[in-house]
């Protein structure tokens, strides 16, 4: 979540332009949100204090919470990060309830569910995997050009395919994860390629596409994506980390031939 371009939406905020904390926000300030998530969160929390049902404030606050939380690696035990993800999920669900017909709420909910799932047990993760996919598909149905939703679907496919065969068998046989049958490497590749096509300047899209290409031994294509990452400007708080990850992956696969 590391994830995606945020489309600016025009909404009736339920407040007058003179009093709404969001009314005066420009496209430029929204573009800074990914670089300054704590500042963004303060702004959207102010809007929610005025109107807790404000659709845009809910999904934008959820994104800010995710962007703050993801700065603590998943490998690190962190109750404070986990609480951020739990709140992000709550706000994203509130956003979808406020406006189920807009793609951004569903996209953010798919991200939030995935992040919050890290704190859940195996059976609950399986159940939520189906919901993540459903929310991403709904976002694409509402906005076929939503690069972030395609990224979520691509990563969903990749993460399931990266599980061992034994783990997938156990999940399907004993945890009811029949949804895992929908995952494929082709699904991972095609959805991630679509995300890059729609937003080629997004570093995370290209990094994750390169990782998927490496998984399927398309090393030349992976190197091409990683070399592009080096050229792209920083637009997300974790982009410097993603650039470092890309450099390490590029070094690791430098001499590998396509399989």
C-alpha positions in Angstrom: 0.0 0.0 0.0 2.7 0.8 -0.6 0.1 1.4 -3.4 -1.4 3.8 -5.8 -2.3 7.0 -7.4 -5.1 8.8 -5.5 -7.8 10.3 -7.8 -9.1 13.6 -6.7 -12.9 13.4 -6.3 -15.4 16.1 -6.3 -17.9 15.5 -3.5 -20.6 17.3 -1.7 -19.0 17.3 1.7 -22.0 18.1 3.8 -20.4 21.4 4.9 -20.2 24.8 3.4 -17.1 25.9 1.5 -16.4 28.4 4.2 -16.4 25.9 7.0 -15.2 22.6 5.5 -11.6 21.7 6.4 -11.3 20.0 3.0 -13.0 22.6 0.9 -9.8 24.7 0.3 -7.5 21.8 -0.3 -5.8 21.9 -3.7 -4.7 19.1 -6.0 -1.1 20.0 -5.0 -1.8 19.5 -1.3 -3.4 16.1 -2.0 -0.4 15.1 -4.1 1.8 15.8 -1.0 -0.2 13.5 1.2 1.9 10.4 0.2 5.0 12.3 1.1 3.7 13.8 4.4 1.1 11.3 5.7 1.2 12.6 9.3 0.3 16.1 8.1 -2.4 14.7 5.8 -3.9 12.7 8.7 -4.2 15.8 10.8 -6.0 17.6 8.1 -8.5 14.8 7.4 -9.0 14.1 11.1 -10.1 17.7 11.4 -12.6 17.2 8.7 -13.9 14.0 10.4 -14.3 15.9 13.7 -16.7 18.2 11.8 -18.5 15.4 10.0 -17.6 11.7 10.8 -19.5 10.5 7.8 -17.6 12.6 5.3 -16.7 10.2 2.5 -13.6 11.8 1.2 -12.2 12.6 4.6 -12.7 8.9 5.7 -10.9 7.3 2.7 -8.1 9.9 2.7 -7.5 9.5 6.4 -7.4 5.8 6.0 -4.8 6.2 3.3 -2.7 8.4 5.6 -2.9 5.9 8.4 -1.7 3.1 6.1 1.1 5.3 4.8 2.2 6.0 8.4 1.9 2.4 9.4 3.8 1.0 6.4 6.9 2.9 7.5 7.3 0.2 10.2 8.3 -3.0 8.4 5.8 -5.9 8.6 8.6 -8.1 10.1 8.8 -5.8 13.2 6.3 -6.5 16.0 4.5 -3.2 16.5 1.2 -2.8 18.3 1.1 0.9 17.4 1.4 0.1 13.7 -1.3 -2.6 14.0 -3.6 -0.1 15.7 -3.1 2.3 12.7 -4.1 -0.4 10.3 -7.2 -1.3 12.4 -8.3 2.3 12.4 -7.6 2.6 8.6 -9.9 -0.4 8.1 -12.6 1.2 10.2 -12.5 4.5 8.3 -12.4 2.7 4.9 -15.5 0.7 5.8 -17.2 3.9 6.9 -16.2 5.5 3.5 -17.7 2.6 1.6 -20.9 2.9 3.6 -21.1 6.6 2.9 -20.6 6.2 -0.8 -20.6 2.6 -2.1 -20.7 3.8 -5.7 -17.2 5.4 -5.8 -14.0 3.4 -6.5 -11.7 5.0 -4.0 -13.5 3.7 -1.0 -13.4 0.1 -2.2 -9.7 0.4 -3.2 -8.7 1.8 0.1 -10.7 -0.8 1.9 -8.9 -3.6 0.0 -5.6 -2.1 1.2 -6.7 -1.7 4.7 -8.1 -5.2 5.0 -4.8 -6.6 3.7 -2.7 -4.5 6.2 -5.0 -5.3 9.2 -5.0 -9.0 8.3 -1.4 -9.2 9.3 -2.6 -9.3 12.9 -5.2 -12.0 12.4 -5.1 -15.8 12.7 -4.8 -18.1 9.7 -8.5 -18.8 9.2 -9.4 -15.1 9.5 -6.7 -14.2 7.0 -8.2 -16.7 4.5 -11.7 -15.2 4.9 -10.3 -11.7 4.4 -8.4 -12.7 1.3 -11.7 -13.2 -0.5 -12.8 -9.8 0.7 -9.6 -8.1 -0.5 -10.1 -9.5 -4.0 -13.8 -8.6 -4.0 -13.1 -5.0 -3.0 -10.4 -4.6 -5.6 -12.6 -6.0 -8.3 -15.4 -3.6 -7.3 -13.0 -0.7 -7.5 -12.1 -1.7 -11.0 -15.7 -2.2 -12.0 -16.4 1.4 -10.8 -13.2 2.8 -12.4 -11.6 0.6 -15.0 -8.6 2.9 -15.0 -7.8 2.6 -11.3 -4.1 1.6 -11.3 -4.0 1.0 -7.5 -6.8 -1.6 -7.7 -5.0 -3.4 -10.4 -1.9 -3.4 -8.2 -3.9 -4.9 -5.3 -5.1 -7.7 -7.6 -1.7 -8.3 -9.0 -0.2 -8.5 -5.5 -3.1 -10.7 -4.3 -2.3 -13.3 -7.0 1.4 -13.1 -6.4 1.3 -13.5 -2.7 -0.9 -16.6 -3.0 1.3 -18.1 -5.7 4.3 -17.6 -3.5 3.0 -19.8 -0.9 4.3 -23.4 -0.9 2.1 -26.0 -2.6 1.6 -27.7 0.8 0.5 -24.4 2.4 -2.0 -23.7 -0.4 -3.3 -27.3 -0.1 -3.8 -26.9 3.6 -5.5 -23.6 3.2 -7.9 -24.9 0.6 -8.6 -28.3 2.4 -8.8 -27.2 6.0 -9.5 -23.5 6.0 -12.0 -23.3 3.2 -9.8 -21.2 1.0 -11.4 -22.2 -2.3 -10.8 -18.6 -3.4 -7.1 -19.5 -3.7 -8.0 -21.4 -6.9 -8.6 -18.0 -8.5 -4.9 -17.1 -8.1 -2.3 -17.5 -10.9 1.0 -16.2 -12.0 -0.7 -14.9 -15.2 -3.1 -12.9 -13.0 -0.2 -11.5 -11.0 1.6 -10.4 -14.2 -1.3 -9.0 -16.2 -2.8 -7.0 -13.3 0.6 -5.6 -12.3 1.4 -4.7 -15.9 -1.9 -2.9 -16.1 -1.1 -0.9 -13.0 2.2 0.2 -14.6 0.5 1.0 -17.9 -2.0 3.3 -16.2 0.6 5.0 -13.9 4.1 4.4 -15.2 5.6 7.0 -12.8 4.6 5.0 -9.7 7.8 3.4 -8.3 6.0 0.7 -6.3 4.1 -0.5 -9.4 7.3 -1.1 -11.3 9.1 -2.7 -8.3 6.3 -5.2 -7.6 6.0 -5.9 -11.4 9.8 -6.6 -11.4 9.4 -8.9 -8.4 6.7 -10.9 -10.2 8.7 -11.0 -13.4 11.6 -12.4 -11.4 9.3 -15.0 -9.8 8.4 -16.3 -13.3 12.0 -16.1 -14.5 11.4 -13.2 -16.9 14.6 -11.6 -15.7 15.2 -9.3 -18.7 11.8 -7.8 -18.2 12.4 -7.5 -14.5 15.7 -5.6 -15.1 14.0 -3.2 -17.5 11.5 -2.3 -14.8 14.1 -1.9 -12.1 16.2 0.4 -14.3 13.2 2.6 -14.8 12.8 2.8 -11.0 16.2 4.4 -10.8 15.0 7.3 -13.0 11.7 8.1 -11.3 11.2 10.9 -8.8 10.3 10.3 -5.2 6.5 10.8 -4.7 5.8 8.5 -1.7 7.2 8.5 1.8 8.6 5.0 1.1 9.9 5.6 -2.4 13.6 5.9 -1.1 13.1 2.4 0.4 11.6 1.1 -2.8 14.5 2.5 -4.8 16.9 0.7 -2.5 14.9 -2.5 -2.7 15.0 -2.2 -6.5 18.8 -1.7 -6.6 19.3 -4.8 -4.4 17.0 -6.9 -6.6 18.7 -5.6 -9.8 22.1 -6.7 -8.4 20.7 -10.1 -7.4 19.3 -10.9 -10.9 21.9 -9.1 -12.9 23.3 -12.2 -14.6 20.3 -14.4 -14.6 18.9 -15.7 -17.9 15.2 -16.0 -18.7 13.8 -19.4 -17.8 
